[in-house]
Amino acid sequence: MKAILKQGLRYWHLAMVGLIFVFTYPFVYYFSRKESRYPLLNKVRRICALFPSVLSGFLYKVQYEEPIDWGKTYIFCPNHASNLDIFTMSVVIKNNFFFLGKDELLKNPATKIFFETIDIPLKRESNISAFRAFKKTSERIEAGMSPIIFPEGKIGEEYPPILHHFKSGPFRLAIEHQIAIVPVTIKDNWKLFWDDGIKYGCKPGVSHICIHKPIETIGMDVKDDEVLKQMVYDKIASKLDY
């Protein structure tokens, strides 16, 4: 019975995502047509993320190591063990942001319009795709937008999850642009909604998020990317219980 209820909640959540997306689509479409409207698009995206979450019983509680200046440009690096992580980051990040994510999201009706406009798709196995994606990400950073990049690059197959090795891309970008990188620990999403929920379903609860103190990169050189990567890894791992 418990497994049936968990799968029922997964279908309910998908239905709420679809319903809210249909209601907000005119605004999503309009604000996605020009880059100057992207800050407004992100406000609508927060609605698209928050309402289905609340209606499905997923609540978010954020802890800050120190206050964040949302007027600055950062690179946000969260751990990744759940499809709910995208909703979480859309809710808790307050500045003008975009995701760098897998190109499979272009096939999802609810994420396609975002990854055709504000977000940047990346084909993992293609070096050319990676080069183009990071070039475009650099352009967005220079324009004052903050990328959200999951440094693990995937959701692993292990359950309970583990924190996987980080890719180097976000750390090199931070150093090249001399901007701070913000580690984000998403503690509980895997307990509520592991991966896509197909195997174990999902359950309501509170998602605890720790937004760590920004790590400055001023004065760092590209050769310091491994040091920066380890610093971010250790920060995220320090608040995880898996």
Secondary structure, DSSP 8 states (H G I E B T S, - for coil): -HHHHHHHHHHHHHHHHHHHHHHHHHHHHHHTSSGGGHHHHHHHHHHHHHHHHHHTTEEEEEEESS---TTS--EEEE--SBTHHHHHHHHH--SSEEEEEEGGGGGSHHHHHHHTTTSEEE-TT-HHHHHHHHHHHHHHHHTT-EEEE-TT-S--S-SS-------SHHHHHHHHHT--EEEEEE-SHHHHS-BTSTTT----EEEEEEE---B--TT--GGGHHHHHHHHHHHHHTT---
